[in-house]
Amino acid sequence: MVYGGVHLILPAQDAPRCAPVLRRRRRAAAWTLCWPASPPSPPPPPICHHHHAAQPSRGLPPSPLMGEDTDATLTLNHHGFLPDHNYVTEVVLGVAPLLLKGVQTDSRTPPLLHHLSMFTSVLLLTPPPLYPIDPPSQPEALSDSKVPEELRPSCPPLSTLESSPRMLSPIQVLCSDITTLSLEPEPFASYTEGLFSILFFPKADIISTVEFNHTGELLATGDKGGRVVIFQREPESKSEPFSQGEYNVYSTFQSHEPEFDYLKSLEIEEKINKIRWLPQQNAAHFLLSTNDKTIKLWKVSERDKRPEGYNLKDEEGRIKDIATVTSLQVPVLKPMDLMVEVSPRRVFANAHTYHVNSISVNSDYETYMSADDLRINLWHLDITDRSFSLFLSDIVDIKPANMEDLTEVITAAEFHPLHCNLFVYSSSKGTLRLCDMREAALCDKHSKLFEEPEDPSARSFFSEIISSVSDVKFSHSGRYLLTRDYLTAKVWDLNMESKPLETYQIRVFVHVCCEPEPLSDAAVSHCKTLFHVHDYLRSKLCSLYENDCIFDKFECAWNGSDSVIMTGAYNNFFRMFDRHTKRDVTLEASRESSKPRAVLKPRRVCAAGGKRRKDDISVDSLDFTKKILHTAWHPNENIIAIAATNNLYIFQDKLNSEMH
Amino acid sequence: MAGADGDDSLYPIAVLIDELRNEDVQLRLNSIKKLSTIALALGVERTRTELLPFLTDTIYDEDEVLLALAEQLGNFTMLVGGPEYVHCLLPPLESLATVEETVVRDKAVESLRKISQEHSPVDLEVHFEPLVKRLASGDWFTSRTSACGLFSVCYPRVSSTVKAEIRQHFRTLCSDDTPMVRRAAASKLGEFAKVLELEYVKTDIIPLFTALASDEQDSVRLLAVEACVSIATLLPQEDLETLVMPTLRQAAEDKSWRVRYMVADKFSELQKAVGPEITKNDLVPAFQNLLKDCEAEVRAAAANKVKEFCENLPEDNREQIIMSHILPCVKELVSDTNQHVKSALASVIMGLSTILGKDNTIEHLLPLFLTQLKDECPEVRLNIISNLDCVNEVIGIRQLSQSLLPAIVELAEDAKWRVRLAIIEYMPLLAGQLGVEFFDEKLNTLCMAWLIDHVYAIREAATSNLTKLVEKFGAEWAQNTIVPKVLGMANDPNYLHRMTTLFCINALSEACGQEITTKQMLPVVLKMSNDQVANVRFNVAKSLQKIGPVLDSNALQTEVKPVLEKLASDSDMDVKYFAQEAIS
């Protein structure tokens, strides 16, 4: 194959040029960084009994590389915690009194390390990857097949379009919530559940990416603990109309482990940043998952036969008496229960100095790209020891010493869905660049630059932060681009570079600030309001800056026909916009409001002092810790998957019709 | 009942069979590699009815096991009962031809191609051809890509109706939805064309070729360039212009640099395939454009082909074409902005001198060589220096020596040790071409300076360089120029330099012969046995062992042995060890 550009010879590490820059949320990163997601061997005693039939045992044959990971985990426990110990102390002190009851103190260990080791030991007791979906224990995921006909919820009323423009109903809430667990092996069983949930929550269960495969039959989620859970849609059955399209756990596996980069003294967290499915090539499914540094290719396959018959021992492994072996026996394959196997196929490592923010599979079926803050690499799916840098920010080579001069970083990148030579990447300055790989090997010159001229009057300290593009997605047709920045979602036409085709206000936190949308009319009379708006916005942004929310990276999604877009917001709200009717709706993904099969009610956020309708939420009561960053839309149908911290909600269009 | 003897012979086979499903991959792999032993023990009947069905379903295994299995099955004909039953091997190979791992699939296809030859024409139509059809119309693209490689082996041996079907299947795959399949079809297009009748090449292959060459994916288009070579060789000269050339011209000007790169990369083959007339009219301008391409990768690929292209030009007006068309482009490339392009050119440019003759070389090429010798990129300079022999034949190296020397000196002192290492390796060659006098005058000091380089690899290379020089210039020369300097280092305050003396002696003793070794080197070595650094002392022991065979037995007994015995009672453990090694 012919590729050009800058060849990276991979095993050679890049010189340790700089500390983990470019991640302004360092504190938050440090928080998750510290928790080993899964215990080093031996595996913990299972405290959770929710083992799904399709869930393979955790004894997946580990790749050699994963074995090394385990070593790194062990080291991490000792080295890994130290750099950020101030922060860890904060956490540990909060729970230490609890822990001390249960663990013997060793006077020789320094107090901090001691807490940490205890903390780790608590983590060891936490259950293995759990989206415990065993129906009986999980009321939300009640399987209708077990409920007698008359008890089944009746079909929700066909409410009129006025009352419920988007009739979505949750078909399932899948979650790994502490409250549903029984903590059986006892060492800490004397503590109340509530206290435990403090311990539990910030951990590995927070979902960090959601992705449907190309047919929509499978849905993969990745979490901060480096785990990937794959859900499979149950086939529709005529006898049980309500159970159609339910997604059940198909397979769960540990994709990444925490690591420690000794050259740069950097912890590499195991959080799954992105998952991408490969186009299906045979009966097995393939997906790419990445953390900050390493991309892995996984094969998910089914197996329903197993060999039987040994010559020298019986099926239980008892050695036969040799004298009884008089003829040779060839093993025979017998049917068995369906087993889902996940095996690592390739590991693409050592090509990124900074954090990988996106991966995207090319339509040529043989290459994919990965983007970090300053570099975009092109990989062949079969070749792990070479990659080709498609794009290198100048600064990487020119001024590596002075990272302060860095003005712009890559925030996301994606291939065109149909043309194998086109890709787009977005930057922290709010621009999009379209590159054509046919023109040159190194795509440092873009073919098109999509940029909206900045309004000088609205300029503030925050304008660059809020204009940073957090996600970019090609429409299925390949004609449009959807981008998300902090306050808006924009649709761009590939043929118009000067401004976006459509701009949608997300109203992430304040209804009022976006109310005077047509700013042009009667500008003078509105002047005062406008001033107010900006003032309010600024003060609000200040507080969002302080609690780091302003750096949240919201993703966005297209529906199958490119007519509706969806993106997340705070307070477990997510927003949908119909591009034709220009109507929009805010919906909430919460366990209280979304009972299975109930129809979601649109939510409204109103200004602090404004008039309130029933059900409206005051702007001041919005919960900024509940954010919906990751959403995915089924490629053809109106099924959406919403990740709200550690819960995954799957909603389906009740009318089985188009959304509008 | 089988007796005890029967059990004994059964046992190893039973273990092998059981290990086919062992948890350890290595054991499974071992077992698969001895599949023929198992089959032999089972006999042809049971191999067909039991072993093969089991193997057909083992596609869940690791790639390396599957790869070994695919390879084994290609040699299994006799083990299933000879050509009569060879079709029994098709099911396991068919399932292997659909796995996702390319190497396994390719191996399965290779084995299928192999056993296709062992099918009788009837079996081929009854068993093999349906398999190809099944693969070609499979649901997953892995099976369809595998099918592409099988058409050409069964086509020549089937009836004309089946032939028509095969052609139809190939056509379908060429316009498959997935680029993977189109790529596989494109890469097999040339091969398939070779087995087709000429009329079908024209009616079937050419339209497919044209379609693939204008595919929307450049990864498909670039494979069509390869097919172009084989198709062009099949067609009579008069058809080339109308059937192939439009596509080739289009490829040479493709919008995607990767396709143009492919054209540049295959240029010599294309040139041979289309013949001298088209080369003159079409390829020369195309080649000029590739040399001036805006993408450096394309220019580098084209630059690599400059010599070959010029060599293969029709002789009658070769010189005129080179001088008026190619050389101007080459001149530009000499000062290209990209160092890969320059170094690609530097690796072939010297070859032009033999084609152009003495006068042209002096007038036109020499300035280019001189510019490249002064290039900022060491790789360019190295490439020029490494090809000096071509110029030497034509104009003699004296013309270059004035510029050569500064270039060599600069490389010899380059900050990168790999560059220094590379130039050392060319020293014997240079010395041979420049002659003793020039060498003594200019280069000898360099060679000695490398002996005290701070990188061991350089010192080591410098030592072996000296050996090669002595082989070239003779022992007398060594005695006058090298040996005194080398031996002088024995008194160096740096023990590493003292050790270099020993290493040099090790290397030189044989080339210098007995007399120099005994008279000049041996005393120095023996004197060093009193060195205060243990590393030097044990290297003395090693050196003595090494030069022992060159010395006469008298010197060995009277001089070497006492010293070794003294070293054998040294206080240092390593010195003792090596001294004892040497004595024995």
HADDOCK unambig.tbl for C-alpha pairs under 7 A between the chains (distance, minus, plus):
assign (segid A and resid 2 and name CA) (segid B and resid 258 and name CA) 6.23 0.50 0.50
assign (segid A and resid 4 and name CA) (segid B and resid 297 and name CA) 6.26 0.50 0.50
assign (segid A and resid 281 and name CA) (segid B and resid 100 and name CA) 6.94 0.50 0.50
assign (segid A and resid 281 and name CA) (segid B and resid 140 and name CA) 5.34 0.50 0.50
assign (segid A and resid 281 and name CA) (segid B and resid 141 and name CA) 5.59 0.50 0.50
assign (segid A and resid 281 and name CA) (segid B and resid 142 and name CA) 5.93 0.50 0.50
assign (segid A and resid 282 and name CA) (segid B and resid 100 and name CA) 6.70 0.50 0.50
assign (segid A and resid 282 and name CA) (segid B and resid 140 and name CA) 4.96 0.50 0.50
assign (segid A and resid 282 and name CA) (segid B and resid 142 and name CA) 6.36 0.50 0.50
assign (segid A and resid 310 and name CA) (segid B and resid 18 and name CA) 5.58 0.50 0.50
assign (segid A and resid 311 and name CA) (segid B and resid 14 and name CA) 5.60 0.50 0.50
assign (segid A and resid 311 and name CA) (segid B and resid 18 and name CA) 6.25 0.50 0.50
assign (segid A and resid 312 and name CA) (segid B and resid 14 and name CA) 6.80 0.50 0.50
assign (segid A and resid 325 and name CA) (segid B and resid 7 and name CA) 6.97 0.50 0.50
assign (segid A and resid 326 and name CA) (segid B and resid 2 and name CA) 6.17 0.50 0.50
assign (segid A and resid 326 and name CA) (segid B and resid 7 and name CA) 6.43 0.50 0.50
assign (segid A and resid 328 and name CA) (segid B and resid 14 and name CA) 6.16 0.50 0.50
assign (segid A and resid 330 and name CA) (segid B and resid 17 and name CA) 6.73 0.50 0.50
assign (segid A and resid 330 and name CA) (segid B and resid 50 and name CA) 6.34 0.50 0.50
assign (segid A and resid 330 and name CA) (segid B and resid 51 and name CA) 6.25 0.50 0.50
assign (segid A and resid 331 and name CA) (segid B and resid 54 and name CA) 6.86 0.50 0.50
assign (segid A and resid 332 and name CA) (segid B and resid 54 and name CA) 6.12 0.50 0.50
assign (segid A and resid 333 and name CA) (segid B and resid 54 and name CA) 6.64 0.50 0.50
assign (segid A and resid 364 and name CA) (segid B and resid 179 and name CA) 5.74 0.50 0.50
assign (segid A and resid 365 and name CA) (segid B and resid 180 and name CA) 6.53 0.50 0.50
assign (segid A and resid 420 and name CA) (segid B and resid 217 and name CA) 6.38 0.50 0.50
assign (segid A and resid 438 and name CA) (segid B and resid 255 and name CA) 6.39 0.50 0.50
assign (segid A and resid 438 and name CA) (segid B and resid 256 and name CA) 3.92 0.50 0.50
assign (segid A and resid 438 and name CA) (segid B and resid 257 and name CA) 5.47 0.50 0.50
assign (segid A and resid 438 and name CA) (segid B and resid 258 and name CA) 6.97 0.50 0.50
assign (segid A and resid 439 and name CA) (segid B and resid 256 and name CA) 5.98 0.50 0.50
assign (segid A and resid 439 and name CA) (segid B and resid 257 and name CA) 6.09 0.50 0.50
assign (segid A and resid 440 and name CA) (segid B and resid 257 and name CA) 6.32 0.50 0.50
assign (segid A and resid 440 and name CA) (segid B and resid 295 and name CA) 5.70 0.50 0.50
